[in-house]
Amino acid sequence: MAHQNTTRTALLEKSLRLFAAQGYEGVGVQQICNDAGVGKPTLYHYFGSKLGLLETLLEERLAPLHAALEPVSDTEAFDRTLVALAQRTFDFAREEPLLYRFYLTLWFAPIDSEARQAAQQHHQRHFEAIDARFRTQELAAGAPTGRHRMLAASFLGMLNNHIGIALNSFATLNARSASETVGMFLDGALSPAVSSDGE
């Protein structure tokens, strides 16, 4: 059993390294198997196909990100809630830089590609965890505008942009950068919308 777990883990690790370096489409099953030191039947035994391998990789390795975003409280002040979401996303990206770099590329994969389809549910779940807080804030303000999805998408895009910059060594991923990113977002995205001076 231990050997089986080691082989399965090796296939997941090697595939992630290859996918992150060359893209999902640029990597073949044989290349993954060669790097993991196993034959194709072993990969098919564990995952059924290259797509099955990708789906398992994303399901298992992104689970901590999804879990970290779920318990963010709606009872905190809105800005603190956003900082918590930012910091937990930054923490995950800092701990899993290779995975997050690959995850980012899947946002921009061709719409009908296998990779994009496999990642879609995770992108959606990530977005919904953030959108829930924007929706709650909009309802609490007493004047629903329907802007919450656009604002949530913009906020997630800003987080991912910062992470991309950090993964290329031009920024950091810590509590301070999370707070600063939220500050920039709130000043830039929300100020005009909440302005009451009619300008």
N, C-alpha and C positions, 0 to 999 in steps of 0.2 A: 504493500500500500504506500509506504514512504517513497519507494522508487517511482510509483505512478504519479504521486503528487509532485515530486521533483521534476519529472518529465513534463508534466502539464504546466508547471510554473515556468520552466525553461522556455517552452513554446510561447507563452504569453509575454515573457520578458524579451525574448529575441524578436518577436513580431513587433512589439512596441518600438524597439530601437530601430528596426528597419523601416517601419511605417513613418516614424518621426523624421528619419533621415532622407527617405526617398519617396514618401507618399504611399498611400494604400495601393493605388493603381500601379505604382512602379515596382512593387515587390511581388514575386511569385512564390507559390507554395514550396517549390523545391529549394529556393533560397532560404526560406524560414527553416525548413527541415535541416538543411546543411548547417546552418548556424547553431541550431539546437542539438545537432548530432543524432537525429532520428530519421526514420523513413517516412514517406508520405502516409502509409497506412496508420501510423501512430497519430499523426495530426488529425486525420479523418476520424479515427476512433474517439478522440477527445472532443472534437469540435464540429465534425461533419463536413466542413468546408472552410475555405479561407474567410468567407463572410461570417460563418459561425464563430470562427476564431476572433474576428473583429468585434462581433456583437458581445461575446463573452468578455473580452478585454474591456470594452467600454462599460458594460454592466457592473463588473466587479471593481474596476479601478476608479470609476466615478462615483460609486456608492458613498464613499466618505464625504464627497462634496455635497451631494444631495442631502445626506443626513445632517451635515453641519448647518445647512441653510434652513432646514425645517423648523428648528426650535426658536428661531429669532422671534422675540416677543412683539406683539402689536401694541402692548400697553406702554412701551417706552416712547419717548419723544421721537418724532419722525426722523430728525437728523441723526439721533443715536441709533435708531433702527438701521438706517442706511450705512452708518459707519460699521455696525456689526456685520451686515451683509458683505460690505466691501472687505473688511478685515478677514472674515472667514473664507472668502473667495481668494484673497491674496495669500492667506496661510496655506491653502490647498495648493495653489500654483507654485508657491515657494518649496513645498515639500515634494511636489510631483512635477518638476519643471518639464521633463521630457513628455509626460502624458499631456500636460496642459498645452504645450507647444503643438502637439498633434491635434488635440481637441480644438484649438483655434483654427487650424487649417481646415477642419471639417465644416466649420461655419461657411466657408467659401468654396467648398467642393461643388462640382456641377450638380444641379438640382436633382437630376435623375440618376446620379451615380449611386452605386452600392454603398459607398462610404457615407455619403450624405444621408441616405435613407436610414442607415444603421445609427447614425448620430442624432437624427432628428428628435427622437423621444427624449434624449438627454439635454439637447439644446432647449426643447420646450419645457422640460421640467425645471431647468435652471432659470429660464425666463419667468415661469409661473411663480416660483418661489419669491422672486423680486416683485413681480407685478402684484402679487397679493398685498404687499405692503403699500404700494402706490394706490391700489384700489381702496384699501382701508382708509388711507389718508384722505382720499377724494370724498369718500362717503362721510367721514368725520367733519369735513369742511361744510357739509350740508348743501353743496351745490355741485352735484355730479356733472362733469363736462365730457366724460368719455376720453379724456386725454391720458388716463393712467397707463394705457398700454404703450402709447408712444413714448411717454416719459420713462417707463420701465425699460423699454428697449434701448432708449438713449443712455440710460444709466448703466445698463449691462454692457453696452458698447464701449462706454467710457472706461469701465473696469477692465474689459478685455484689452482695450488699447493700451492702458497703463501696464497690464501684465505683459503684453507683447513687447513693449519698450523695455521693461525690466528683464525679460528673458534674453534680451540683446544687450544687457549690462548698461543701460542708460538711465535706470531708475531702480528704486528699491521696493520691496514688498514687505511692509511692516505696518504697525499701528499708526504711525505718523503719516505715512503715505496714504493709508486708507482714509484718515480724517481729512487730509488735504484734498484728496480726490473728491470726497463728498462735498467739501466746502466749495470747490470749483464748480461742481455740478449744480449745487443749490443756488449759487450766485449767478451762474450763467443760464441755467435752464428754467428756473422757477421764478426768479425775480420779476420779469415782465408779466408773467401770468397772474401773480398775486398783487401786482401794483394796483393801488386804489385811487391814484391821483388823476386817472383818466388820460394819461399821456400814452 
